[in-house]
Amino acid sequence: MRRRDLLGALTASSAAVAAPALLSGCAPQERPALAGGWVGANAERGHRLRDPDTRERLLRAAREATPRRTDTLVVGGGVSGLACARRLAQAGRDVALLELEDEAGGNARGHRLGALACPLGAHYLPTPGPEAPEVAQLLEALGVSRQHAGRTVYEERFLCHSPQERLFFEGQWYEGLLPPAESAATREQYQRFGQAVSQAQRLGFAMPSHRAPWTPAHAALDGRTFARWLDEQQLDDARLRWYLDYCCRDDYGAGLETVSAWAGLHYFASRHGFHGGDARTGDEERDAVLTWPEGNAWLTRHMAAALGPQLHTGRLVLQVVEGRHGVEAFAWNAATGTGERWQARQVVMATPLFIAARLLETPPEALREVVARQPHAPWLVANLQLSAPLLERSGPGLSWDNVIHGSEQLGYVDAGHQRLDPTPAATVLTAYWALPAAQRPALLSGPWETWARQVLAPLQAVHPDLPGKLQRIDLMRWGHAMSIPVPGLRGSTALQALREAHGRLHFAHSDLAAYSVFEEAYTAGWGVAGRLLGRR
């Protein structure tokens, strides 16, 4: 008897035993209490900006504080802000960075459960291509890579170990995330989509995206949804559509009915293309990726460490005022409960654009226009501490990235995957869920236990032994995790205008690219720092 048949028989037997007890009036056992809670971002701290009375009270205290002076003030300690401040500091510039949370890193922060580090957000970085030399330089400076005989060599411990990805599809695991192409019709559509991506690559796509040309053909793709473009190409295979929808939700926080065709093709054309894999299995070839147990927090923590006392965390910036001779920023120090007044020659707004619009006393018209049309996706990230490995079904064993076909969630990664010891052991699984914007209020106000059980439900269907091995579940909620590249956003002239300096005001954030990935954020901050270093 095969293992899954045996499991099925045991499950049926257990149900038969339980039925008489239920019929006789015995109450079913109560669900065990969960251990865990919300971790990470302090939503209440940031939401003080939305209460006029609280904001005005804090502003009064900040305006009365003794001024603190710096040449360049960076507001926001995500990847862009850290990249900008780090480059300025390395050049000897007087710079100060103000970050809302107690740890910098934006949506690339980390956590720890038991003896294992785990991510709270972004968890990998593809090896950079020729269009991202700044990212390559960072990785070399941090010891992730080195040059040997004229080529880049990556440290093996940072390259994602095998097996890398698997998909739970129709009762078993398959290697790769592309559903198996079992029919000639599916194989034909996989091949045609691959050909379409190859044609798009000839138009020009790059990572970061501003390194590629922007032509009328790009604008046409940006003007329609990915779903509409697929309809026009008569690409309607259910397995292909599911996979493309998953990819969009994974990188953009919304599906192919929402994101632009430019974004849908950019996902493939700017990196590894789409090859369709083996015709019998559908396995998709992927680029090498770099990953760490804590995800991209490994990178942001090293970037933050380079700033030392120039990094000021726990600061709620209340208002930024640009004047004729400089910029003033008023902030609240959460640790000391006091206001702070900062004066600088110039300021870099490295926050999401909708936050920048709230902080600036006089936001540029282009900023108002972009904020009105740029939605952001809420995310839920759950870290599950397990006392022992989960039982496996047929197919490949536990991989770094594990996805369940048909689930609203995006799957889970194994925080212990990079361990050198291959022996199965206790681990932490990090589950990701990009939510519809309509669920943002419930995410921010609902009990953590309710959300924890929603995370566990689809996982238990695949891993029935999960409840007995779950020791703790910590959840991170992101109200506005990433910009969604809806039609018309990437080609917006207002978005392009924000890349330029506005007097003493500069913008640096992945929002300027219309979507959120490390390469876009890092090069945005690096580029603004370069512009500032060119000024005297």
Buried (B, 14 or more C-beta within 10 A) or exposed (E): EEEEEEBEEEEEEEEEEEEEEEEEEEEEEEEEEBEBEBBBBBBEBBEBBEEEEBBEBBBEBBEEBEEBEBBBBBBBBBBBBBBBBBBBBEEEBBBBBBBBBEBBBBBBBBBBBBEBBBBBBBBBBBBBBEBBEBBBEBBBBBEBBEEEEEEBEBEEEBBBBEBBBBBBBEEEBBBBBBBBBBEEEBBBBBBBBBEBBBEBBEBBBBBBBBBBEBEEBBEEBBBBBBBBBBEEBEBEBEBBBBBBBBBBBBBBBBBBEBBBBBBBBBBBBBBBBBBBBBBEBBBBEBEEBBBBBBBBBBBBBBBBEBBEEBBBBBBBBBBBBBEEEBBBBBBBBBEEEEBBBBBBBBBBBBBBBBBBBBBBEEBBEBBEBBBEEBBBBBBBBBBBBBEEBBEBBEBBEBBBBBBBBEBEBBBBBBBBBBBEEEEEEBBBBBBBBBBEBEBBEEBEEEEBBEBBBBBBEBBBEBBBBBEEBBBBBBBBBBBBBBBBBBBBBBBBEBBBBBBEBBEBBBBBBBBBBBBBBBBBBBBBBBBBBBBBBEEE
